[in-house]
Amino acid sequence: MKRKTALALAGVFAMALFAESAPQAFAWGCTAVADDGTYGYSYNYPNRRGARQRAKAECNARTNDTCEIVSCDPNG
């Protein structure tokens, strides 16, 4: 569980770095994490739904475990 949390925080940190360069306000970003520590993230999406779908797709492409959204940010 600690690894999952650490990876989620790393993803949030990465999204924060990209958020600084986002040209539009409220560009959504999300992070998805699987039990095995695999993660996926999205940034600069115009809506939350698209950001969630992309983060889960990125995570699912790398693992056979179930990926869950652990964070979403309207400024990601």
C-alpha positions as CSV (number, residue, x, y, z in Angstrom):
1,M,0.0,0.0,0.0
2,K,2.9,2.4,0.7
3,R,4.2,1.9,-2.8
4,K,0.8,2.6,-4.3
5,T,0.6,5.8,-2.3
6,A,4.1,6.8,-3.2
7,L,3.4,6.3,-6.9
8,A,0.2,8.2,-6.7
9,L,2.0,11.1,-5.1
10,A,4.6,10.9,-7.8
11,G,1.9,11.1,-10.4
12,V,0.3,14.1,-8.7
13,F,3.7,15.8,-8.5
14,A,4.3,15.2,-12.2
15,M,0.8,16.6,-13.0
16,A,1.7,19.7,-10.9
17,L,4.8,20.3,-13.0
18,F,2.8,20.1,-16.2
19,A,0.0,22.2,-14.8
20,E,2.3,25.2,-14.6
21,S,2.7,25.1,-18.4
22,A,-1.0,24.5,-19.2
23,P,-2.2,27.3,-21.4
24,Q,-5.9,27.1,-20.3
25,A,-7.5,27.4,-16.9
26,F,-9.2,24.3,-15.5
27,A,-7.4,21.7,-17.7
28,W,-8.1,18.4,-15.9
29,G,-5.5,15.9,-14.9
30,C,-6.0,12.5,-13.1
31,T,-3.9,9.7,-11.8
32,A,-4.8,6.0,-11.8
33,V,-3.0,3.3,-9.8
34,A,-3.2,-0.5,-9.7
35,D,-2.5,-2.7,-6.7
36,D,0.8,-3.8,-8.2
37,G,2.0,-0.2,-8.3
38,T,1.5,0.4,-12.0
39,Y,0.2,3.9,-12.7
40,G,-1.1,6.1,-15.5
41,Y,-1.8,9.8,-15.6
42,S,-3.4,12.4,-17.8
43,Y,-3.1,16.2,-17.9
44,N,-4.4,19.2,-19.9
45,Y,-7.8,17.7,-20.6
46,P,-10.8,20.0,-21.1
47,N,-13.1,17.8,-19.0
48,R,-12.8,15.4,-16.0
49,R,-14.3,12.5,-17.9
50,G,-11.7,12.5,-20.6
51,A,-8.9,12.9,-18.1
52,R,-10.2,9.9,-16.0
53,Q,-10.5,7.8,-19.1
54,R,-7.0,8.6,-20.3
55,A,-5.4,7.9,-16.9
56,K,-7.1,4.6,-16.6
57,A,-6.2,3.6,-20.2
58,E,-2.6,4.5,-19.5
59,C,-2.5,2.4,-16.4
60,N,-4.5,-0.6,-17.9
61,A,-2.1,-0.7,-20.9
62,R,0.8,-1.5,-18.4
63,T,-0.9,-4.1,-16.1
64,N,-3.4,-6.9,-15.9
65,D,-4.5,-5.6,-12.4
66,T,-7.5,-3.3,-12.0
67,C,-6.6,0.4,-12.1
68,E,-8.5,2.9,-10.0
69,I,-8.5,6.7,-10.1
70,V,-6.7,8.0,-7.0
71,S,-6.8,11.7,-7.8
72,C,-8.2,14.3,-10.2
73,D,-7.4,18.0,-10.3
74,P,-9.1,20.7,-12.4
75,N,-5.8,22.4,-12.7
76,G,-3.8,19.3,-13.8
